[in-house]
Amino acid sequence: MLFSRLPLLFSFPRLHGFSPPAPSSMTIPLLTPSSMAFLPAHASSSASAAPSDSKMKDTPSSRHEQLKLGRSKTGALEVDGLSIEGVSVGGQETCILIPALKLAFDIGRCPERAISQDFLFISHAHMDHIGGVCMYVATRGLFKMKPPTVIVPKCLKPTVEKLFDVHRELDGSELKHQLIGLDIGEEFNMGKNLVVKAFKTYHVVPSQGYVVYSVKNKLKPEYLGLPGQKIKELKMSGVQITDTLRVPEVAFTGDTTPDFILDDANIDALQAKLLIMETTFLDDAVTIQHAREYGHTHLSEVIKYANRLLNKSILFIHFSARYKREEILRAVEELPPPLQGRVAALTEGF
């Protein structure tokens, strides 16, 4: 078997924690179509709508029924045009896919759908986050797909190069790919008006998260209202007529303690429209000290620092395998007001 056959699609029965939308709107309140305008046109699709019942009781099951209304034909989660798929179980496997952007974050194994993503961003070198990288590259080669681009923390690049060399010797294949080392604060241009920047995270091994920005040019205020021909003449004469706007759309943390929340240099990650963050431990059975000792985040500290999380929506991932799905759902349902209604949990694999 070339692929991991673990569940992959981030389907609606496993998305929990959002408050029911207002009766006048049945779209999932993560990212608005206008905010996701940077997506390729083929990736945008409207969520299905259905009459709402204003008397529907606000329970987890009723929320689940309303969330079903946004399901795409493929079963993947549609977030106002942005499809998110993945699986993330602490210590076993993390791989988060955003097909519209052709990218994956981490690849602990090698889920089949990951093969279709042209860009792979690795947060750190623990096996449950990087173990599938060679299989990912090899399988794209097997299917005659173009060599992918793999981005890793710069300090890991020499070691990852050795890893590929070993597999070339073992497998007898070329394993063609572009390997890029990115340091904290450095950027990678994906093209199509997308830029990704690495930000500092706090794990027990070298690690970093990534912020995806949409980039667009906006006409400067002083030129608004001018005839098109006049604007063209100004541009041809070398006048800078536009300002460049960068909007943090999606941030991914990988493994980290909540200290990334306290780092003022990470403001873009904390303001991204969607933050995908690890929340490994959920209850008092594991202490905060234990979570920090292993470089992970405890839910109680997320709650403590909730006011610093300015994201419109947050996706919790990387729960410890000790938890049952029901326990994860309960923890999300019981979140306090600063978080309630804007947090979902990825429970695929539980």
C-alpha positions in Angstrom: 0.0 0.0 0.0 1.4 3.4 -1.0 -0.8 5.4 1.2 -2.0 5.7 4.8 -5.6 4.7 4.9 -6.5 6.5 8.1 -9.5 8.8 7.8 -8.7 12.0 6.1 -11.6 14.1 5.2 -12.4 16.8 7.7 -16.1 16.0 7.6 -19.0 17.8 9.3 -19.9 15.1 11.8 -16.5 15.7 13.2 -16.5 19.5 13.2 -17.9 20.8 16.5 -18.1 23.9 18.6 -19.6 26.6 16.4 -22.6 28.4 17.6 -25.6 28.1 15.3 -25.6 30.8 12.7 -28.3 33.5 12.7 -31.7 32.4 11.2 -31.1 34.6 8.2 -27.8 32.9 7.3 -26.8 29.3 7.2 -23.2 29.7 6.2 -20.5 28.6 8.6 -19.1 31.7 10.3 -15.4 31.2 9.6 -14.2 33.2 6.6 -16.4 35.4 4.5 -16.3 35.1 0.7 -14.8 38.6 0.4 -12.1 37.8 2.9 -11.1 34.7 0.9 -11.1 36.6 -2.4 -7.5 35.6 -3.0 -8.6 32.0 -3.6 -8.5 30.7 -7.2 -11.9 31.1 -8.8 -12.4 27.3 -9.2 -12.0 26.8 -5.5 -14.9 29.1 -4.5 -18.3 27.6 -4.0 -21.3 28.6 -2.0 -22.5 26.5 0.9 -25.9 24.9 0.6 -28.7 26.7 2.2 -31.8 25.4 3.9 -34.7 27.0 5.9 -33.7 27.5 9.5 -35.8 26.7 12.5 -35.7 29.6 15.0 -37.1 27.2 17.6 -34.4 24.6 17.2 -32.9 23.8 20.5 -29.2 24.9 20.9 -27.6 21.5 21.5 -24.5 19.8 20.1 -26.7 17.7 17.9 -28.7 20.6 16.6 -25.5 22.5 15.9 -24.3 19.4 14.0 -27.4 19.3 11.9 -27.0 23.0 11.0 -23.3 22.5 10.2 -24.2 19.7 7.8 -25.8 22.4 5.5 -22.4 23.4 4.4 -21.1 20.0 3.3 -19.7 19.8 -0.1 -20.4 16.9 -2.5 -16.9 15.5 -1.7 -17.6 15.5 2.0 -14.8 17.9 2.8 -15.4 20.9 5.0 -16.4 24.0 3.0 -15.6 27.2 4.9 -17.2 29.9 2.6 -15.2 28.5 -0.3 -12.2 27.3 1.6 -11.9 23.5 1.9 -10.0 22.1 4.8 -9.1 18.4 5.2 -6.9 16.5 7.6 -6.1 14.3 10.5 -4.2 15.2 13.7 -3.6 12.8 16.6 -0.9 13.7 19.0 2.1 11.4 18.7 0.7 9.6 15.8 0.0 11.7 12.7 -0.6 15.3 11.7 -1.4 16.4 8.2 -3.6 19.5 7.5 -4.5 20.1 3.8 -5.9 23.3 2.2 -6.5 22.0 -1.4 -7.5 25.4 -2.8 -4.0 26.7 -2.0 -2.4 23.4 -3.0 -0.6 23.2 0.3 -0.2 20.8 3.3 1.0 21.5 6.8 3.1 18.6 8.1 2.9 15.0 7.0 3.4 12.4 9.7 2.3 9.7 7.4 1.2 10.1 3.8 -2.5 10.5 3.4 -3.7 9.9 -0.1 -5.0 13.4 -0.6 -1.7 15.0 0.5 -0.2 13.8 -2.8 -2.2 16.4 -4.7 -0.7 19.3 -2.8 2.2 21.1 -4.5 3.6 22.7 -1.4 4.4 21.1 1.9 5.3 23.1 5.0 7.0 21.2 7.8 6.8 22.7 11.3 9.4 20.4 13.0 11.1 17.1 12.7 9.2 14.8 15.1 8.1 11.7 13.2 4.4 12.3 13.6 4.9 15.5 11.6 7.6 14.7 9.1 7.6 10.9 8.8 5.7 10.8 5.5 7.8 13.4 3.6 9.8 10.9 1.5 6.7 8.9 0.6 5.0 12.1 -0.4 7.8 13.0 -2.8 8.2 9.4 -4.1 4.5 9.0 -4.8 4.3 12.3 -6.7 7.2 11.0 -8.8 5.4 7.6 -9.3 2.4 9.4 -10.7 4.5 11.7 -13.0 3.5 14.8 -11.1 5.7 17.8 -11.0 8.3 17.8 -8.2 6.8 19.4 -5.1 8.2 22.2 -3.0 9.0 21.2 0.6 9.7 24.0 3.1 11.4 23.1 6.4 13.0 25.1 9.3 16.4 26.3 7.9 18.3 24.5 10.6 16.8 21.2 9.5 17.5 21.5 5.8 20.9 19.7 5.9 19.5 16.8 7.9 16.4 16.5 5.6 18.7 16.4 2.6 20.5 13.5 4.2 17.2 11.8 4.8 16.3 12.0 1.1 19.8 10.8 0.1 19.3 7.7 2.3 16.0 7.0 0.7 17.4 7.5 -2.8 20.0 4.8 -2.0 17.4 2.5 -0.6 14.7 3.0 -3.2 16.8 3.6 -6.3 14.6 6.6 -7.3 15.4 10.2 -7.9 12.9 11.7 -5.4 12.8 15.0 -7.3 11.7 18.0 -5.2 12.7 21.5 -4.2 13.8 21.7 -0.6 13.8 25.2 0.9 15.0 26.1 4.4 13.0 29.0 5.9 14.1 30.8 9.0 11.8 32.5 11.5 10.6 35.8 9.9 11.6 34.8 6.4 9.1 34.5 3.6 8.3 32.2 0.7 6.4 33.4 -2.3 3.9 30.8 -3.5 2.8 32.8 -6.5 -0.9 33.7 -7.2 -0.7 36.6 -4.7 0.1 34.3 -1.8 3.1 34.7 0.6 3.9 32.4 3.5 6.0 33.6 6.5 7.5 31.5 9.3 6.9 32.5 12.9 8.4 31.4 16.2 6.9 28.5 18.1 8.0 26.9 21.4 8.5 23.2 21.2 11.2 20.8 22.6 13.0 20.7 19.2 13.5 23.4 16.7 10.1 24.4 15.4 8.1 27.1 13.6 4.6 27.9 12.5 3.5 29.5 9.2 1.2 32.4 8.2 -0.4 32.5 4.8 -1.0 36.0 3.5 -3.1 37.2 0.6 -1.3 40.0 -1.2 -3.1 42.6 -3.4 -2.5 46.1 -4.7 -5.0 48.8 -3.9 -5.2 52.2 -5.6 -3.9 54.9 -3.4 -6.7 57.2 -2.0 -5.4 60.3 -3.9 -6.0 58.6 -7.2 -9.5 57.3 -6.5 -12.0 58.8 -8.9 -9.5 59.6 -11.6 -10.4 58.5 -15.2 -8.8 55.2 -16.2 -6.7 56.8 -18.9 -5.2 59.3 -16.4 -4.3 56.4 -14.0 -2.8 54.5 -16.9 -0.6 57.6 -17.8 0.5 58.0 -14.2 1.5 54.3 -14.1 3.3 54.5 -17.4 5.3 57.5 -16.2 6.6 55.5 -13.2 4.3 56.9 -10.5 3.6 54.5 -7.7 -0.2 54.5 -7.8 -1.0 51.6 -5.5 -0.4 50.4 -2.0 0.4 46.7 -1.3 -2.0 45.1 1.2 -1.1 41.9 3.0 -3.8 40.1 4.9 -3.0 37.1 7.2 -5.5 34.5 6.1 -4.5 31.3 7.7 -1.9 30.4 10.5 -0.7 27.0 11.5 1.3 26.4 14.7 2.5 22.9 14.6 3.5 21.7 18.1 4.2 24.4 20.6 3.5 25.7 24.2 1.1 28.6 24.4 4.1 30.9 24.7 3.6 31.6 21.0 0.5 33.5 22.0 2.6 35.8 24.3 5.2 36.6 21.6 4.4 40.0 20.2 6.3 39.1 17.0 3.5 36.6 16.3 0.8 39.2 16.0 -0.1 38.2 12.4 -0.7 34.6 13.5 -2.9 35.9 16.3 -4.9 38.0 13.9 -5.2 35.6 11.0 -8.7 34.9 10.0 -8.2 31.2 10.7 -5.8 29.9 13.3 -5.0 26.2 13.3 -3.4 25.4 16.6 -2.4 22.5 18.7 -4.3 21.8 21.9 -2.9 18.5 23.1 -4.2 18.4 26.6 -7.8 19.2 27.8 -8.3 18.4 31.4 -6.8 18.3 34.9 -5.6 14.7 34.5 -2.6 16.3 32.9 -1.0 19.3 34.5 0.1 22.5 32.7 3.6 21.8 33.9 3.6 18.4 32.2 2.2 19.9 29.0 4.9 22.5 28.9 7.6 20.0 29.8 6.8 18.2 26.5 6.4 21.4 24.5 2.6 21.2 24.2 -0.4 23.4 24.9 -3.0 22.8 27.7 -6.5 24.0 27.1 -6.6 25.9 30.4 -3.8 28.2 29.1 -5.6 28.8 25.8 -8.5 30.0 27.9 -6.2 32.1 30.1 -4.8 33.9 27.0 -8.0 33.9 25.0 -8.2 37.7 24.8 -4.9 37.7 22.9 -6.4 35.5 20.2 -7.9 37.9 17.8 -8.7 35.4 15.1 -12.2 35.2 13.7 -12.0 31.4 13.8 -9.8 28.8 15.6 -9.4 25.1 14.8 -8.0 23.0 17.6 -5.9 20.0 16.5 -3.4 17.5 17.8 -5.4 16.2 20.8 -3.7 13.5 22.9 -4.8 9.9 21.9 -5.8 9.5 25.5 -9.0 11.4 24.8 -12.2 10.1 23.4 -14.1 12.0 20.8 -16.9 12.8 23.2 -14.4 14.3 25.7 -13.0 16.6 23.0 -16.5 17.7 22.0 -17.4 18.4 25.6 -14.3 20.5 26.2 -15.1 22.6 23.2 -18.8 23.0 24.1 -17.8 24.2 27.6 -15.4 26.9 26.4 -16.0 30.4 27.9 -17.4 33.3 25.9 -14.1 34.7 24.6 -13.7 31.4 22.7 -17.2 30.0 22.4 -18.7 30.2 19.0 -15.5 30.6 17.1 -13.6 27.4 17.9 -13.9 24.0 16.2 -12.2 20.7 16.9 -10.7 18.3 14.4 -11.6 14.9 15.8 -10.8 12.8 12.7 -9.0 9.7 13.9 -10.7 9.7 17.4 
